Amino acid sequence: MSCTSATACTAAGFYSNATTPVTLAERWNGTKWSIQTTPNPAGGSNSTLDGVSCASASTCTAVGGYNNGTTGATLAERWNG
């Protein structure tokens, strides 16, 4: 989780959609958490986000990985608010 203030936090991770892990990010606005849209690599499986860092309330980068069919691969996603 990364916070730039008491009303701007982002958490990143994953959840199982009944068959495989997929990326998950949530945003805290000081009152409640809301799920953010996160892409998963096309043709990939077992997509996870393992960490997030926010430079400002509207700039975050999350990192993790996924399986590209034959091996593990690095995944990085950027959120611009």
N, CA, C and O atoms as CSV, one atom per row, in Angstrom:
chain,resi,resn,atom,element,x,y,z
A,1,MET,N,N,0.847,-1.166,0.000
A,1,MET,CA,C,0.000,0.000,0.000
A,1,MET,C,C,0.892,1.228,0.000
A,1,MET,O,O,1.959,1.237,0.614
A,2,SER,N,N,0.447,2.255,-0.689
A,2,SER,CA,C,1.173,3.516,-0.752
A,2,SER,C,C,0.188,4.657,-0.546
A,2,SER,O,O,-0.871,4.697,-1.173
A,3,CYS,N,N,0.543,5.583,0.338
A,3,CYS,CA,C,-0.319,6.730,0.636
A,3,CYS,C,C,0.457,8.023,0.444
A,3,CYS,O,O,1.602,8.138,0.883
A,4,THR,N,N,-0.160,8.984,-0.203
A,4,THR,CA,C,0.442,10.300,-0.323
A,4,THR,C,C,-0.178,11.286,0.652
A,4,THR,O,O,0.339,12.386,0.848
A,5,SER,N,N,-1.297,10.883,1.268
A,5,SER,CA,C,-1.950,11.665,2.324
A,5,SER,C,C,-2.943,10.745,3.028
A,5,SER,O,O,-3.095,9.583,2.653
A,6,ALA,N,N,-3.610,11.266,4.037
A,6,ALA,CA,C,-4.599,10.473,4.766
A,6,ALA,C,C,-5.836,10.179,3.921
A,6,ALA,O,O,-6.649,9.326,4.278
A,7,THR,N,N,-5.978,10.885,2.800
A,7,THR,CA,C,-7.144,10.674,1.935
A,7,THR,C,C,-6.767,10.201,0.534
A,7,THR,O,O,-7.575,10.290,-0.391
A,8,ALA,N,N,-5.556,9.703,0.377
A,8,ALA,CA,C,-5.125,9.217,-0.942
A,8,ALA,C,C,-4.178,8.039,-0.767
A,8,ALA,O,O,-2.966,8.215,-0.641
A,9,CYS,N,N,-4.745,6.831,-0.759
A,9,CYS,CA,C,-3.955,5.610,-0.646
A,9,CYS,C,C,-4.350,4.652,-1.765
A,9,CYS,O,O,-5.500,4.623,-2.203
A,10,THR,N,N,-3.377,3.873,-2.213
A,10,THR,CA,C,-3.632,2.839,-3.206
A,10,THR,C,C,-3.036,1.538,-2.706
A,10,THR,O,O,-1.898,1.504,-2.238
A,11,ALA,N,N,-3.810,0.469,-2.807
A,11,ALA,CA,C,-3.348,-0.872,-2.453
A,11,ALA,C,C,-3.423,-1.728,-3.705
A,11,ALA,O,O,-4.339,-1.576,-4.513
A,12,ALA,N,N,-2.461,-2.626,-3.867
A,12,ALA,CA,C,-2.427,-3.493,-5.044
A,12,ALA,C,C,-2.216,-4.933,-4.613
A,12,ALA,O,O,-1.544,-5.205,-3.619
A,13,GLY,N,N,-2.797,-5.852,-5.373
A,13,GLY,CA,C,-2.665,-7.268,-5.065
A,13,GLY,C,C,-3.328,-8.101,-6.145
A,13,GLY,O,O,-3.174,-7.834,-7.337
A,14,PHE,N,N,-4.067,-9.115,-5.714
A,14,PHE,CA,C,-4.751,-9.976,-6.673
A,14,PHE,C,C,-5.883,-10.707,-5.959
A,14,PHE,O,O,-5.945,-10.731,-4.729
A,15,TYR,N,N,-6.768,-11.297,-6.738
A,15,TYR,CA,C,-7.830,-12.145,-6.211
A,15,TYR,C,C,-8.061,-13.274,-7.203
A,15,TYR,O,O,-7.641,-13.187,-8.357
A,16,SER,N,N,-8.713,-14.312,-6.766
A,16,SER,CA,C,-9.010,-15.427,-7.651
A,16,SER,C,C,-10.403,-15.242,-8.230
A,16,SER,O,O,-11.371,-15.060,-7.492
A,17,ASN,N,N,-10.503,-15.288,-9.544
A,17,ASN,CA,C,-11.804,-15.142,-10.203
A,17,ASN,C,C,-12.452,-16.501,-10.435
A,17,ASN,O,O,-13.170,-16.686,-11.418
A,18,ALA,N,N,-12.208,-17.439,-9.549
A,18,ALA,CA,C,-12.729,-18.804,-9.557
A,18,ALA,C,C,-11.855,-19.761,-10.350
A,18,ALA,O,O,-11.966,-20.975,-10.178
A,19,THR,N,N,-10.989,-19.247,-11.215
A,19,THR,CA,C,-10.121,-20.146,-11.965
A,19,THR,C,C,-8.649,-19.771,-11.886
A,19,THR,O,O,-7.791,-20.654,-11.898
A,20,THR,N,N,-8.339,-18.490,-11.805
A,20,THR,CA,C,-6.945,-18.047,-11.826
A,20,THR,C,C,-6.811,-16.693,-11.140
A,20,THR,O,O,-7.772,-15.924,-11.117
A,21,PRO,N,N,-5.647,-16.384,-10.581
A,21,PRO,CA,C,-5.454,-15.055,-9.994
A,21,PRO,C,C,-5.470,-13.957,-11.061
A,21,PRO,O,O,-4.945,-14.135,-12.160
A,22,VAL,N,N,-6.078,-12.826,-10.720
A,22,VAL,CA,C,-6.084,-11.641,-11.583
A,22,VAL,C,C,-5.741,-10.420,-10.743
A,22,VAL,O,O,-5.923,-10.427,-9.526
A,23,THR,N,N,-5.246,-9.377,-11.391
A,23,THR,CA,C,-4.791,-8.185,-10.686
A,23,THR,C,C,-5.947,-7.466,-9.991
A,23,THR,O,O,-7.103,-7.543,-10.406
A,24,LEU,N,N,-5.583,-6.758,-8.907
A,24,LEU,CA,C,-6.563,-5.981,-8.144
A,24,LEU,C,C,-5.872,-4.747,-7.593
A,24,LEU,O,O,-4.760,-4.835,-7.072
A,25,ALA,N,N,-6.523,-3.600,-7.704
A,25,ALA,CA,C,-6.053,-2.366,-7.069
A,25,ALA,C,C,-7.261,-1.663,-6.472
A,25,ALA,O,O,-8.341,-1.640,-7.061
A,26,GLU,N,N,-7.058,-1.094,-5.295
A,26,GLU,CA,C,-8.125,-0.346,-4.637
A,26,GLU,C,C,-7.585,0.999,-4.181
A,26,GLU,O,O,-6.405,1.133,-3.857
A,27,ARG,N,N,-8.458,1.981,-4.160
A,27,ARG,CA,C,-8.097,3.356,-3.806
A,27,ARG,C,C,-8.894,3.789,-2.584
A,27,ARG,O,O,-10.104,3.571,-2.517
A,28,TRP,N,N,-8.209,4.412,-1.605
A,28,TRP,CA,C,-8.825,4.948,-0.391
A,28,TRP,C,C,-8.954,6.454,-0.542
A,28,TRP,O,O,-7.985,7.127,-0.892
A,29,ASN,N,N,-10.153,6.994,-0.280
A,29,ASN,CA,C,-10.365,8.436,-0.398
A,29,ASN,C,C,-10.556,9.112,0.954
A,29,ASN,O,O,-10.999,10.258,1.019
A,30,GLY,N,N,-10.227,8.412,2.024
A,30,GLY,CA,C,-10.394,8.961,3.374
A,30,GLY,C,C,-11.659,8.465,4.036
A,30,GLY,O,O,-11.810,8.582,5.253
A,31,THR,N,N,-12.581,7.908,3.246
A,31,THR,CA,C,-13.846,7.406,3.755
A,31,THR,C,C,-14.080,5.947,3.402
A,31,THR,O,O,-14.526,5.162,4.239
A,32,LYS,N,N,-13.778,5.584,2.159
A,32,LYS,CA,C,-14.041,4.213,1.715
A,32,LYS,C,C,-13.038,3.787,0.655
A,32,LYS,O,O,-12.392,4.613,0.011
A,33,TRP,N,N,-12.928,2.471,0.494
A,33,TRP,CA,C,-12.110,1.882,-0.558
A,33,TRP,C,C,-12.960,1.689,-1.805
A,33,TRP,O,O,-14.140,1.350,-1.705
A,34,SER,N,N,-12.373,1.902,-2.978
A,34,SER,CA,C,-13.075,1.616,-4.230
A,34,SER,C,C,-12.122,0.858,-5.157
A,34,SER,O,O,-10.933,1.164,-5.239
A,35,ILE,N,N,-12.669,-0.122,-5.839
A,35,ILE,CA,C,-11.878,-0.948,-6.752
A,35,ILE,C,C,-11.554,-0.140,-8.005
A,35,ILE,O,O,-12.419,0.526,-8.574
A,36,GLN,N,N,-10.296,-0.211,-8.420
A,36,GLN,CA,C,-9.832,0.455,-9.636
A,36,GLN,C,C,-9.733,-0.573,-10.756
A,36,GLN,O,O,-9.447,-1.743,-10.501
A,37,THR,N,N,-9.962,-0.153,-11.973
A,37,THR,CA,C,-9.821,-1.040,-13.119
A,37,THR,C,C,-8.341,-1.325,-13.347
A,37,THR,O,O,-7.532,-0.401,-13.431
A,38,THR,N,N,-7.991,-2.600,-13.448
A,38,THR,CA,C,-6.604,-2.983,-13.738
A,38,THR,C,C,-6.602,-3.962,-14.904
A,38,THR,O,O,-7.369,-4.924,-14.903
A,39,PRO,N,N,-5.757,-3.730,-15.889
A,39,PRO,CA,C,-5.679,-4.669,-17.004
A,39,PRO,C,C,-4.881,-5.908,-16.621
A,39,PRO,O,O,-4.010,-5.855,-15.752
A,40,ASN,N,N,-5.183,-7.006,-17.270
A,40,ASN,CA,C,-4.414,-8.234,-17.148
A,40,ASN,C,C,-3.861,-8.546,-18.532
A,40,ASN,O,O,-4.562,-8.358,-19.527
A,41,PRO,N,N,-2.618,-9.017,-18.619
A,41,PRO,CA,C,-2.013,-9.263,-19.927
A,41,PRO,C,C,-2.832,-10.238,-20.780
A,41,PRO,O,O,-3.258,-11.287,-20.297
A,42,ALA,N,N,-3.046,-9.886,-22.035
A,42,ALA,CA,C,-3.767,-10.759,-22.965
A,42,ALA,C,C,-2.998,-12.060,-23.132
A,42,ALA,O,O,-1.790,-12.047,-23.368
A,43,GLY,N,N,-3.685,-13.166,-23.012
A,43,GLY,CA,C,-3.058,-14.460,-23.165
A,43,GLY,C,C,-2.280,-14.921,-21.951
A,43,GLY,O,O,-1.733,-16.024,-21.940
A,44,GLY,N,N,-2.226,-14.084,-20.932
A,44,GLY,CA,C,-1.501,-14.446,-19.713
A,44,GLY,C,C,-2.425,-15.073,-18.691
A,44,GLY,O,O,-3.646,-15.038,-18.839
A,45,SER,N,N,-1.841,-15.644,-17.658
A,45,SER,CA,C,-2.617,-16.200,-16.560
A,45,SER,C,C,-1.872,-15.947,-15.260
A,45,SER,O,O,-0.703,-15.561,-15.270
A,46,ASN,N,N,-2.539,-16.162,-14.166
A,46,ASN,CA,C,-1.952,-15.980,-12.839
A,46,ASN,C,C,-1.339,-14.594,-12.667
A,46,ASN,O,O,-0.207,-14.465,-12.202
A,47,SER,N,N,-2.090,-13.557,-13.043
A,47,SER,CA,C,-1.609,-12.175,-12.958
A,47,SER,C,C,-1.731,-11.665,-11.531
A,47,SER,O,O,-2.794,-11.755,-10.917
A,48,THR,N,N,-0.635,-11.130,-11.009
A,48,THR,CA,C,-0.631,-10.595,-9.650
A,48,THR,C,C,0.076,-9.255,-9.606
A,48,THR,O,O,0.987,-8.994,-10.392
A,49,LEU,N,N,-0.348,-8.412,-8.685
A,49,LEU,CA,C,0.378,-7.195,-8.352
A,49,LEU,C,C,0.935,-7.408,-6.950
A,49,LEU,O,O,0.208,-7.815,-6.044
A,50,ASP,N,N,2.212,-7.134,-6.776
A,50,ASP,CA,C,2.877,-7.425,-5.510
A,50,ASP,C,C,3.296,-6.188,-4.735
A,50,ASP,O,O,3.635,-6.281,-3.555
A,51,GLY,N,N,3.278,-5.028,-5.386
A,51,GLY,CA,C,3.658,-3.804,-4.697
A,51,GLY,C,C,3.201,-2.600,-5.481
A,51,GLY,O,O,2.957,-2.680,-6.685
A,52,VAL,N,N,3.084,-1.466,-4.777
A,52,VAL,CA,C,2.661,-0.226,-5.430
A,52,VAL,C,C,3.383,0.943,-4.773
A,52,VAL,O,O,3.655,0.927,-3.573
A,53,SER,N,N,3.687,1.954,-5.575
A,53,SER,CA,C,4.293,3.174,-5.069
A,53,SER,C,C,3.634,4.353,-5.758
A,53,SER,O,O,3.491,4.368,-6.981
A,54,CYS,N,N,3.232,5.344,-4.972
A,54,CYS,CA,C,2.568,6.531,-5.517
A,54,CYS,C,C,3.442,7.753,-5.265
A,54,CYS,O,O,3.803,8.042,-4.124
A,55,ALA,N,N,3.779,8.467,-6.334
A,55,ALA,CA,C,4.560,9.692,-6.222
A,55,ALA,C,C,3.681,10.887,-5.880
A,55,ALA,O,O,4.155,11.875,-5.318
A,56,SER,N,N,2.398,10.792,-6.223
A,56,SER,CA,C,1.434,11.845,-5.923
A,56,SER,C,C,0.063,11.201,-5.826
A,56,SER,O,O,-0.070,9.992,-6.018
A,57,ALA,N,N,-0.951,11.989,-5.532
A,57,ALA,CA,C,-2.306,11.452,-5.408
A,57,ALA,C,C,-2.838,10.924,-6.738
A,57,ALA,O,O,-3.812,10.171,-6.756
A,58,SER,N,N,-2.212,11.309,-7.849
A,58,SER,CA,C,-2.703,10.860,-9.160
A,58,SER,C,C,-1.646,10.146,-10.003
A,58,SER,O,O,-1.803,10.033,-11.218
A,59,THR,N,N,-0.583,9.668,-9.380
A,59,THR,CA,C,0.456,8.951,-10.117
A,59,THR,C,C,0.960,7.770,-9.295
A,59,THR,O,O,1.681,7.950,-8.314
A,60,CYS,N,N,0.577,6.563,-9.700
A,60,CYS,CA,C,1.009,5.346,-9.006
A,60,CYS,C,C,1.513,4.325,-10.018
A,60,CYS,O,O,1.029,4.258,-11.148
A,61,THR,N,N,2.486,3.540,-9.595
A,61,THR,CA,C,2.992,2.432,-10.394
A,61,THR,C,C,2.931,1.170,-9.548
A,61,THR,O,O,3.401,1.147,-8.411
A,62,ALA,N,N,2.349,0.124,-10.114
A,62,ALA,CA,C,2.258,-1.167,-9.428
A,62,ALA,C,C,3.083,-2.177,-10.209
A,62,ALA,O,O,3.150,-2.120,-11.437
A,63,VAL,N,N,3.714,-3.107,-9.489
A,63,VAL,CA,C,4.528,-4.137,-10.134
A,63,VAL,C,C,4.098,-5.510,-9.656
A,63,VAL,O,O,3.572,-5.664,-8.554
A,64,GLY,N,N,4.325,-6.494,-10.491
A,64,GLY,CA,C,3.980,-7.866,-10.149
A,64,GLY,C,C,4.448,-8.796,-11.244
A,64,GLY,O,O,5.523,-8.605,-11.813
A,65,GLY,N,N,3.642,-9.804,-11.542
A,65,GLY,CA,C,4.035,-10.755,-12.564
A,65,GLY,C,C,2.850,-11.537,-13.085
A,65,GLY,O,O,1.733,-11.410,-12.584
A,66,TYR,N,N,3.109,-12.355,-14.105
A,66,TYR,CA,C,2.086,-13.214,-14.690
A,66,TYR,C,C,2.773,-14.345,-15.431
A,66,TYR,O,O,3.983,-14.303,-15.651
A,67,ASN,N,N,2.018,-15.341,-15.810
A,67,ASN,CA,C,2.537,-16.447,-16.602
A,67,ASN,C,C,2.149,-16.203,-18.047
A,67,ASN,O,O,0.967,-16.037,-18.351
A,68,ASN,N,N,3.124,-16.180,-18.941
A,68,ASN,CA,C,2.827,-15.886,-20.344
A,68,ASN,C,C,2.603,-17.140,-21.179
A,68,ASN,O,O,2.634,-17.089,-22.409
A,69,GLY,N,N,2.380,-18.250,-20.518
A,69,GLY,CA,C,2.116,-19.496,-21.221
A,69,GLY,C,C,3.258,-20.486,-21.115
A,69,GLY,O,O,3.041,-21.698,-21.096
A,70,THR,N,N,4.471,-19.971,-21.047
A,70,THR,CA,C,5.631,-20.854,-20.933
A,70,THR,C,C,6.507,-20.547,-19.728
A,70,THR,O,O,7.220,-21.422,-19.238
A,71,THR,N,N,6.459,-19.318,-19.251
A,71,THR,CA,C,7.329,-18.911,-18.147
A,71,THR,C,C,6.727,-17.697,-17.438
A,71,THR,O,O,5.761,-17.107,-17.920
A,72,GLY,N,N,7.294,-17.335,-16.312
A,72,GLY,CA,C,6.856,-16.141,-15.602
A,72,GLY,C,C,7.379,-14.889,-16.285
A,72,GLY,O,O,8.460,-14.904,-16.875
A,73,ALA,N,N,6.624,-13.818,-16.210
A,73,ALA,CA,C,7.014,-12.551,-16.816
A,73,ALA,C,C,6.716,-11.415,-15.848
A,73,ALA,O,O,5.845,-11.532,-14.986
A,74,THR,N,N,7.439,-10.328,-15.998
A,74,THR,CA,C,7.257,-9.142,-15.165
A,74,THR,C,C,6.054,-8.349,-15.653
A,74,THR,O,O,5.777,-8.281,-16.850
A,75,LEU,N,N,5.351,-7.755,-14.706
A,75,LEU,CA,C,4.183,-6.928,-15.015
A,75,LEU,C,C,4.332,-5.600,-14.294
A,75,LEU,O,O,4.627,-5.577,-13.099
A,76,ALA,N,N,4.132,-4.498,-14.996
A,76,ALA,CA,C,4.132,-3.165,-14.397
A,76,ALA,C,C,2.937,-2.404,-14.963
A,76,ALA,O,O,2.686,-2.430,-16.167
A,77,GLU,N,N,2.212,-1.734,-14.088
A,77,GLU,CA,C,1.049,-0.960,-14.488
A,77,GLU,C,C,1.145,0.421,-13.877
A,77,GLU,O,O,1.591,0.568,-12.739
A,78,ARG,N,N,0.733,1.437,-14.621
A,78,ARG,CA,C,0.776,2.808,-14.139
A,78,ARG,C,C,-0.628,3.395,-14.117
A,78,ARG,O,O,-1.407,3.214,-15.053
A,79,TRP,N,N,-0.934,4.098,-13.041
A,79,TRP,CA,C,-2.243,4.751,-12.899
A,79,TRP,C,C,-2.007,6.255,-12.912
A,79,TRP,O,O,-1.120,6.751,-12.217
A,80,ASN,N,N,-2.794,6.983,-13.696
A,80,ASN,CA,C,-2.597,8.427,-13.810
A,80,ASN,C,C,-3.767,9.232,-13.260
A,80,ASN,O,O,-3.939,10.401,-13.605
A,81,GLY,N,N,-4.566,8.608,-12.407
A,81,GLY,CA,C,-5.660,9.323,-11.786
A,81,GLY,C,C,-6.900,9.319,-12.615
A,81,GLY,O,O,-7.914,9.889,-12.212
